[in-house]
Amino acid sequence: MSPIFKQHYFAFVLVAMLLFSTVAKSASIKGFVLDSKNKEGLIGATVFNKDNIKISDIAALNGTYLLKNISPGTYTIKAQYIGYIAQEKTITIKENNESVRLDFFMEADAVQLNAAVVEASVDKQSDSYSRDLEKNSNNIMNVMSAKTI
């Protein structure tokens, strides 16, 4: 081996060891985001650290999430999903290699309406209205719209 190759190889090994050592020392928080009634996973629910929003994840098909690269300390983790009441939980991570499980059982945020009014109107002078009238009539008839006339 040439001396230049040895220097590059040594530098590469040193950088690789530093990268793997920092990744191995980070803690993680994982768990489920589930509906409280039927225990089904809430696909697409957002889970994040309120103190550092860059630490976040979106729940997978079965409701699982994983927050990685968390250093020891106390954090407030929030889970939210459209149509459900958002939840916050405080968690303390003591060690670098710790893997903590934190599940969220979300309750539906139901809003009941007193009434709903649906209004529609038809342009009776259009060609499409005339064609529908011909198609749905009991007798054979030929209809021409006012716009066509």
C-alpha positions as CSV (number, residue, x, y, z in Angstrom):
1,M,0.0,0.0,0.0
2,S,1.1,3.5,-0.8
3,P,1.5,6.0,2.1
4,I,-1.2,8.3,0.5
5,F,-3.7,5.4,0.3
6,K,-3.0,4.5,4.0
7,Q,-3.7,8.1,5.0
8,H,-7.0,8.2,3.1
9,Y,-8.0,4.8,4.5
10,F,-7.2,5.9,8.0
11,A,-9.2,9.1,7.6
12,F,-12.1,7.2,6.2
13,V,-12.1,4.7,9.1
14,L,-11.9,7.5,11.6
15,V,-14.9,9.4,10.1
16,A,-16.9,6.2,9.9
17,M,-16.3,5.4,13.6
18,L,-17.3,8.9,14.6
19,L,-20.5,8.7,12.6
20,F,-21.5,5.3,14.0
21,S,-20.7,6.3,17.6
22,T,-23.0,9.3,17.4
23,V,-25.8,7.4,15.9
24,A,-25.5,4.6,18.5
25,K,-25.7,7.0,21.4
26,S,-29.1,8.6,20.5
27,A,-32.3,7.6,22.2
28,S,-35.6,7.0,20.5
29,I,-39.3,7.2,21.3
30,K,-41.7,4.8,19.6
31,G,-45.3,3.7,19.9
32,F,-48.7,3.7,18.4
33,V,-51.4,6.3,17.7
34,L,-54.7,4.5,18.0
35,D,-58.4,5.3,18.1
36,S,-59.5,4.9,21.8
37,K,-62.7,3.1,20.9
38,N,-61.8,0.5,18.3
39,K,-58.0,0.5,18.8
40,E,-57.3,0.9,15.1
41,G,-54.2,2.8,14.0
42,L,-54.7,6.4,12.9
43,I,-52.8,6.5,9.6
44,G,-51.1,9.9,9.0
45,A,-51.4,11.1,12.5
46,T,-48.6,13.6,13.4
47,V,-46.4,13.0,16.4
48,F,-43.7,15.6,17.3
49,N,-41.6,17.1,20.0
50,K,-43.1,20.4,21.1
51,D,-39.7,21.8,22.0
52,N,-38.0,20.8,18.7
53,I,-40.5,20.3,15.9
54,K,-37.7,18.9,13.7
55,I,-38.1,15.7,15.7
56,S,-41.3,14.4,14.3
57,D,-42.9,11.5,12.5
58,I,-46.2,10.5,10.8
59,A,-48.0,7.4,11.8
60,A,-47.7,4.5,9.4
61,L,-50.4,2.1,8.2
62,N,-50.7,0.3,11.5
63,G,-50.4,3.6,13.6
64,T,-46.7,3.2,14.5
65,Y,-44.3,6.1,14.8
66,L,-40.6,6.5,15.7
67,L,-38.8,9.6,16.9
68,K,-35.1,9.2,16.6
69,N,-31.9,11.1,17.6
70,I,-33.2,12.3,21.0
71,S,-30.7,13.2,23.7
72,P,-31.4,12.7,27.4
73,G,-33.8,15.1,29.0
74,T,-37.5,15.9,29.6
75,Y,-39.7,16.4,26.5
76,T,-43.4,17.2,25.7
77,I,-44.5,14.9,22.9
78,K,-47.7,15.9,21.0
79,A,-50.0,13.7,18.8
80,Q,-52.6,15.2,16.6
81,Y,-55.0,14.0,13.9
82,I,-57.8,15.7,12.1
83,G,-61.2,14.9,13.8
84,Y,-59.5,13.9,17.0
85,I,-58.6,15.7,20.2
86,A,-54.8,16.4,20.3
87,Q,-52.9,14.9,23.2
88,E,-49.7,15.9,24.9
89,K,-47.5,13.7,27.1
90,T,-44.4,14.5,29.0
91,I,-41.6,12.0,29.0
92,T,-38.1,11.8,30.5
93,I,-35.2,10.1,28.8
94,K,-32.4,9.2,31.1
95,E,-29.8,7.4,28.9
96,N,-28.4,7.8,25.4
97,N,-29.3,4.3,24.3
98,E,-32.8,4.2,25.8
99,S,-35.8,3.3,23.7
100,V,-39.0,4.5,25.2
101,R,-42.5,3.3,24.3
102,L,-45.2,6.0,24.3
103,D,-48.7,5.2,23.0
104,F,-51.5,7.7,22.2
105,F,-55.2,6.6,22.5
106,M,-57.0,9.5,20.7
107,E,-60.7,10.3,21.2
108,A,-62.9,11.6,18.4
109,D,-63.7,15.3,18.5
110,A,-67.3,15.1,17.4
111,V,-69.2,18.3,16.6
112,Q,-73.0,18.0,16.1
113,L,-74.7,20.4,13.8
114,N,-78.2,21.6,14.4
115,A,-79.2,21.8,10.8
116,A,-77.7,21.7,7.3
117,V,-79.3,23.4,4.4
118,V,-78.4,22.2,0.9
119,E,-79.6,24.4,-2.0
120,A,-79.3,23.9,-5.7
121,S,-80.7,25.4,-8.8
122,V,-81.1,24.3,-12.4
123,D,-80.7,26.4,-15.5
124,K,-83.9,25.3,-17.3
125,Q,-82.8,27.2,-20.4
126,S,-79.6,25.1,-21.0
127,D,-79.2,22.3,-23.6
128,S,-78.2,19.7,-21.0
129,Y,-81.5,20.3,-19.1
130,S,-83.4,19.8,-22.3
131,R,-81.6,16.6,-23.1
132,D,-82.4,15.3,-19.6
133,L,-86.0,16.2,-19.9
134,E,-86.2,14.3,-23.2
135,K,-84.4,11.3,-21.7
136,N,-86.6,11.0,-18.6
137,S,-90.0,11.8,-20.1
138,N,-92.7,9.2,-20.3
139,N,-93.7,10.1,-23.8
140,I,-91.6,10.4,-26.9
141,M,-90.9,14.1,-27.2
142,N,-88.5,16.5,-28.8
143,V,-87.4,19.4,-26.6
144,M,-85.3,22.4,-27.7
145,S,-83.8,24.8,-25.1
146,A,-84.4,28.5,-25.1
147,K,-80.7,29.1,-25.7
148,T,-80.8,27.0,-28.8
149,I,-83.9,28.8,-30.2
